[in-house]
Amino acid sequence: MPLRSNPRSPSGRGSLRQAPPRGGRSLLAIAVAVALLAALVGAAIGAYVLSERMYVATDPDTLCPVDEPPAEVVAVVLDMSDRLTEVQLLSVRNHLNRLMYAELPRFARVEAYAVQGRAGVVAEPVIGLCNPGKGDDLNRIYQNPQLARKRWEQDFSAVLSVTLDELLAAPDSASSPIFEAIQAVAVRSFNKPEYDGVPKRLIVVSDLLQNVPAKGNAASHYRGVPDFDEFKASPYFAQVRADLSAVRVHLFYMNRSDQSVQGAAHIRFWESYFGTQGATVMTVDRIFGD
């Protein structure tokens, strides 16, 4: 019986699809490998360039940027002229942790001041550190969030917490020159030319009972709430006034149950004091438990 020819085959025989030559397959594999390698090298170079762009050189002691100003300047003034109770201490620590750790931007500089025992001394910051960041916003591919977190915990958070705890445990003082401490913050921290245009925040932990008896009635709030207009016109105000332009103020108002001078009128005096000098009181948290 004659074989039937395949109509699709010009030769009349059934044909199989021919595989590409072995040499062609090798060239294709090489081309794919080269393309993949090029993509990997390009990604590595891109990651390196991006990492270099995001890298910020910092001072090893302060953790602050070397070639640019801090993201924010935060000054903490602690007035421990009257010792806090354990309840007040715990409350203050909670507030400070929330304000400075949860809301503190990366590379913000924190400086802590203690109200000096005598008014003639211009206070200096006890510590000044920049927040290096916790690493939460870093990319695992081209950055090292674990190292950043370790640095934040050991070099920033722990050091700052110890310093603040030491200041909060300071012994009582007979005087309380709060105006003078705030003036020191203005001239030593806020008014530096390199901080022009940088957001500024002032945190005051105090009963706000200014007490420098030698300076008259306006300088000792234990005698009653001064009339602010009279205080503003006095020579003493000229001595202690400060440039607090655009400073945001947070007051932790330590309650003294034995001091009737504290209250709404006293808080209004301090709001006028800050407002006259260009600052804005953002919050007043009254800390009870004394």
C-alpha positions in Angstrom: 0.0 0.0 0.0 1.6 3.3 -1.0 2.5 5.7 1.7 0.5 8.9 1.9 2.5 12.0 1.8 2.0 14.8 4.4 0.4 17.6 2.6 2.1 20.1 5.0 5.5 18.8 4.0 7.0 19.9 0.8 9.1 16.7 0.6 6.0 14.7 1.1 7.3 13.3 4.4 6.2 14.2 7.9 8.6 16.8 9.4 9.6 17.5 13.1 10.1 21.1 14.4 13.8 21.6 14.5 15.6 22.7 17.8 17.9 25.7 17.5 21.6 24.8 17.2 23.5 24.1 20.3 25.7 27.1 19.8 22.6 29.3 19.6 21.4 28.1 22.9 24.8 28.9 24.5 24.8 32.4 23.2 21.2 33.0 24.5 22.1 31.8 28.0 25.2 34.0 28.0 23.1 37.0 26.9 20.6 36.3 29.7 23.4 35.9 32.3 25.1 39.1 31.1 21.8 41.1 31.3 21.1 39.7 34.8 24.6 40.6 36.0 24.3 44.1 34.5 20.9 44.6 36.3 22.4 43.4 39.6 25.5 45.7 39.2 23.2 48.6 38.3 21.0 48.0 41.4 24.1 47.8 43.6 25.5 51.0 42.2 22.1 52.7 42.5 21.8 51.6 46.2 25.3 52.9 46.9 24.7 56.2 45.3 21.4 56.6 47.2 23.1 55.6 50.4 25.8 58.2 49.9 23.2 60.9 49.2 21.3 60.0 52.4 24.5 59.8 54.5 24.9 62.6 57.0 28.3 63.1 58.7 27.8 63.6 62.4 30.0 64.7 65.3 30.9 61.6 67.4 30.4 63.4 70.7 27.1 65.3 70.1 25.7 63.1 67.3 24.8 66.3 65.5 25.2 66.9 61.8 28.6 68.4 60.9 27.7 70.3 57.7 24.2 71.4 58.4 22.2 72.8 61.3 20.0 70.6 63.5 16.5 69.8 62.5 15.2 71.5 65.7 16.6 73.0 68.9 14.9 71.8 72.1 15.9 73.3 75.4 14.7 71.7 78.6 14.8 73.9 81.7 14.5 72.0 85.0 13.7 74.0 88.2 14.4 71.7 91.1 14.4 74.5 93.8 11.7 72.4 95.5 12.0 68.7 95.4 9.4 66.7 93.5 7.4 63.9 95.0 7.7 60.4 93.4 4.3 60.8 91.7 5.4 64.1 90.1 8.8 62.6 89.1 7.1 59.7 87.3 4.6 62.1 85.6 7.4 64.4 84.4 9.4 61.5 83.1 6.3 60.3 81.1 5.8 63.7 79.6 9.4 64.2 78.7 9.6 60.8 77.1 6.6 61.4 75.0 7.7 64.9 73.9 11.3 64.2 73.3 11.3 60.6 72.1 8.0 60.1 70.3 7.8 63.6 68.8 11.5 64.4 68.3 12.6 64.6 64.7 15.9 63.0 63.5 18.9 65.3 64.1 17.0 67.5 66.6 19.3 68.9 69.2 18.3 68.6 72.9 20.0 70.8 75.5 19.2 70.5 79.2 19.5 73.4 81.7 19.2 73.5 85.4 17.9 76.6 87.2 21.0 77.9 89.0 20.9 78.5 92.8 22.0 82.1 92.3 20.8 84.6 89.8 24.2 86.1 88.9 25.3 83.0 87.1 24.4 82.6 83.4 23.4 78.9 83.2 25.1 76.6 80.7 23.6 73.5 79.2 24.4 70.4 81.2 24.2 68.3 78.0 23.7 68.8 74.3 22.9 65.8 72.0 21.2 65.3 68.7 18.7 62.6 68.1 20.4 60.2 65.6 17.1 58.5 64.7 15.9 55.1 65.7 16.4 53.5 62.3 12.6 53.0 61.7 12.7 55.1 58.5 15.9 53.4 57.1 15.9 51.0 54.2 17.2 47.5 55.0 18.7 47.1 51.5 21.1 50.0 51.5 21.1 51.2 55.1 21.6 49.7 58.6 18.5 50.2 60.8 19.7 47.8 63.4 22.9 49.8 63.9 21.0 53.0 64.0 18.6 51.7 66.7 21.6 50.5 68.8 23.2 53.9 68.5 20.0 55.7 69.4 19.5 53.5 72.5 23.1 53.6 73.8 24.5 57.0 72.8 21.4 59.2 72.9 18.4 57.8 74.8 20.3 56.3 77.7 22.7 59.2 78.2 20.0 61.8 78.0 17.7 59.9 80.4 20.5 59.5 83.0 21.3 63.2 82.8 17.7 64.3 83.2 17.2 61.9 86.1 20.3 63.4 87.9 18.9 66.9 87.4 15.5 65.9 88.6 17.1 64.6 91.8 19.0 67.8 92.5 18.8 69.2 96.1 16.5 72.0 97.0 17.6 75.6 96.6 16.6 78.8 98.5 16.2 80.8 95.3 14.6 80.1 92.0 15.8 82.5 89.2 13.6 81.1 86.4 13.7 84.3 84.3 17.5 84.2 84.3 17.6 80.6 83.3 15.3 81.2 80.3 17.4 84.2 79.3 20.5 81.9 79.4 18.7 79.5 77.1 18.0 82.3 74.7 21.6 83.7 74.5 23.4 80.3 74.7 21.1 78.2 72.5 18.3 79.8 70.6 20.0 83.0 69.4 23.1 81.4 67.8 23.5 82.6 64.2 23.9 79.0 63.0 20.4 78.3 64.3 18.6 81.1 62.4 15.5 79.6 60.8 15.7 76.4 62.8 12.5 75.5 64.7 12.9 76.0 68.5 11.1 74.5 71.4 11.3 75.3 75.1 10.2 72.8 77.8 10.0 74.2 81.3 9.6 71.9 84.3 8.9 74.2 87.3 6.3 75.5 89.8 7.0 78.9 88.0 7.4 80.6 91.4 10.2 83.0 90.5 12.1 83.8 93.7 15.0 86.3 93.7 14.0 88.4 96.7 16.8 90.9 96.3 15.2 92.1 93.0 11.9 93.3 94.6 8.3 92.2 94.6 8.2 91.2 90.9 11.0 88.8 91.4 9.4 86.9 94.2 6.1 85.3 93.4 5.7 84.1 96.9 4.4 87.6 97.7 1.6 87.2 95.1 1.2 87.3 91.3 2.9 90.5 90.0 1.0 92.8 87.7 2.6 92.1 84.3 2.4 95.6 83.0 4.2 96.9 86.0 6.8 94.1 85.8 7.3 94.9 82.1 8.0 98.5 82.9 10.5 97.7 85.6 14.3 97.8 85.4 14.3 94.1 86.4 12.5 93.1 83.3 15.0 94.9 81.2 17.7 92.9 83.0 16.1 89.5 82.4 14.2 89.9 79.1 15.2 87.6 76.2 14.7 87.2 72.5 12.3 84.2 72.2 11.0 84.9 68.7 9.1 82.0 67.2 9.9 79.7 70.2 7.2 77.1 71.1 6.8 76.7 74.8 5.6 73.7 76.8 5.1 74.3 80.5 4.9 71.5 83.1 3.4 73.4 86.0 4.4 71.6 89.2 1.6 72.0 91.7 2.4 73.3 95.2 -0.7 72.7 97.3 0.6 75.1 100.0 1.0 78.0 97.5 -2.3 79.9 96.9 -0.5 82.1 94.3 -0.6 79.3 91.8 -3.6 79.2 89.5 -5.1 80.8 86.4 -3.8 84.4 87.1 -0.3 83.1 87.7 -0.4 81.1 84.4 -1.7 84.2 82.6 1.3 86.2 83.9 3.7 83.6 82.4 1.8 83.6 79.1 2.2 87.4 78.9 5.8 87.1 79.8 6.5 84.6 77.0 4.2 86.4 74.5 5.9 89.8 75.0 9.2 88.2 74.1 8.0 86.5 70.9 7.2 83.0 72.2 3.9 81.1 72.1 2.8 78.9 75.0 1.6 75.8 73.3 0.6 73.7 76.3 0.3 74.0 80.1 0.2 70.7 81.9 -0.4 71.0 85.6 1.4 68.2 87.5 -0.3 67.3 90.7 0.7 64.7 93.3 2.6 66.9 95.7 
